[in-house]
Each structure stands twice: as structure tokens, then as C-alpha cells.
Amino acid sequence: MKKLNLDKLNKREKILALVVGGLLLVFMFKILIFGPLVGKLSNVGQEISQTQLSIRKYLEIVERKEDILKAQEQIQRYSGLKGTDQEKMTTILSKIETGARKAGLSILDMNPQATVKTGVPPTIYRVQLRAEADMESIVDFIYNLENSDILFKIDKLDLSTRDETAKTIRIDAHILGISFT
């Protein structure tokens, strides 16, 4: 290999050779040293941002701990519905019938409807109810459902009378029993 002799070059060629050599040295330094260092620092910066976001989320959960525990306690109250879907529907029908009997409702017809499964809890069990009673008994029935150990929701409620003089009111209701298990 021939040795490059800078003495034979004129001043411009020497400056050009030094500039080209300097630029090559800078690019090599950038590619071999700064490139990987900047890439690692960028990854570390992203990891720090993700960790800070996670910490903020966890701190928010810790701050809301009391609210979460209260909500869990309320939901836990309604965890009395256990077993297979058929057993759960039977329990729901039984609770509705017991509540109606306590309140003095005359059940004309009570039919289970399609069960709505969302894949994750809750599962919703529908019941169609037709009954007759006076207004006080209907209010007692709704109160009994509200204070049951099963979470009930009255989805649809139609009240009608047979005639204007009758004290008896006919009730058509769609009741939802909600299971968290």
C-alpha cells in the first residue's frame, strides 16, 4: 500500500484532504458512537414515559381506593346469585314470587325471557310479569325487589286499570335480574 505524501500536494489540496478526512472522521464517529447512544437514550426515554404513565394510573387508583372499596362492598351485597344459568333463573323467579306474595300481588303470568350474556359479568336474566294489586301493594313489591340480595332492575313498567271505579291495578313489567358471577 502506498503511503499518502501530503508534502507533494499544494495548499488547496491539503485543505481539501483534511476537510474530507475530518468529515469522514465525524461521520464515522456519528455512525459508530452517537447513533447507538442516541437510539438507547430514545428507548430509555420511552420506557421512562411509559413508567410515569403507569405510576400516574396506579396513584389515581390508590387515591380512589375508598370509593372502589365502597363500590365493591355494594356489588358484593348482590352476589347471592350462584349456580348454573337455569339455577340462577329459578332463584330469580323465586325471589320475584316471594316479593310479590309479601306485597300482596296476584300474579297472573310470569315468564322467563331470553338471557343476555355479554361474555363477561354481568349476565342479565329477563322475566316478564303480569299481576294485579292495589297501588300500595305495587309500591311494596318494588320496595321488596330493591332490597333483595339479587340486583333487580325494572326495565319496563305499565300500570293500567280495568275500569275507572276499580281499585285494582294491572301491572305489566319486564324485570331484569343481574348476576355478577
Secondary structure in CASP SS format (residue, H / E / C, confidence):
PFRMAT SS
TARGET T0000
AUTHOR 0000-0000-0000
METHOD secondary structure of the structure
MODEL  1
M C 1.00
K C 1.00
K C 1.00
L C 1.00
N C 1.00
L H 1.00
D H 1.00
K H 1.00
L C 1.00
N C 1.00
K H 1.00
R H 1.00
E H 1.00
K H 1.00
I H 1.00
L H 1.00
A H 1.00
L H 1.00
V H 1.00
V H 1.00
G H 1.00
G H 1.00
L H 1.00
L H 1.00
L H 1.00
V H 1.00
F H 1.00
M H 1.00
F H 1.00
K H 1.00
I H 1.00
L H 1.00
I H 1.00
F H 1.00
G H 1.00
P H 1.00
L H 1.00
V H 1.00
G H 1.00
K H 1.00
L H 1.00
S H 1.00
N H 1.00
V H 1.00
G H 1.00
Q H 1.00
E H 1.00
I H 1.00
S H 1.00
Q H 1.00
T H 1.00
Q H 1.00
L H 1.00
S H 1.00
I H 1.00
R H 1.00
K H 1.00
Y H 1.00
L H 1.00
E H 1.00
I H 1.00
V H 1.00
E H 1.00
R C 1.00
K H 1.00
E H 1.00
D H 1.00
I H 1.00
L H 1.00
K H 1.00
A H 1.00
Q H 1.00
E H 1.00
Q H 1.00
I H 1.00
Q H 1.00
R H 1.00
Y C 1.00
S C 1.00
G C 1.00
L C 1.00
K C 1.00
G C 1.00
T C 1.00
D H 1.00
Q H 1.00
E H 1.00
K H 1.00
M H 1.00
T H 1.00
T H 1.00
I H 1.00
L H 1.00
S H 1.00
K H 1.00
I H 1.00
E H 1.00
T H 1.00
G H 1.00
A H 1.00
R H 1.00
K H 1.00
A H 1.00
G C 1.00
L C 1.00
S E 1.00
I E 1.00
L E 1.00
D E 1.00
M E 1.00
N E 1.00
P E 1.00
Q E 1.00
A E 1.00
T E 1.00
V E 1.00
K E 1.00
T C 1.00
G C 1.00
V C 1.00
P C 1.00
P C 1.00
T E 1.00
I E 1.00
Y E 1.00
R E 1.00
V E 1.00
Q E 1.00
L E 1.00
R E 1.00
A E 1.00
E E 1.00
A E 1.00
D C 1.00
M H 1.00
E H 1.00
S H 1.00
I H 1.00
V H 1.00
D H 1.00
F H 1.00
I H 1.00
Y H 1.00
N H 1.00
L H 1.00
E H 1.00
N C 1.00
S C 1.00
D C 1.00
I C 1.00
L E 1.00
F E 1.00
K E 1.00
I E 1.00
D E 1.00
K E 1.00
L E 1.00
D E 1.00
L E 1.00
S E 1.00
T E 1.00
R C 1.00
D C 1.00
E C 1.00
T C 1.00
A C 1.00
K C 1.00
T C 1.00
I E 1.00
R E 1.00
I E 1.00
D E 1.00
A E 1.00
H E 1.00
I E 1.00
L E 1.00
G E 1.00
I E 1.00
S E 1.00
F C 1.00
T C 1.00
END
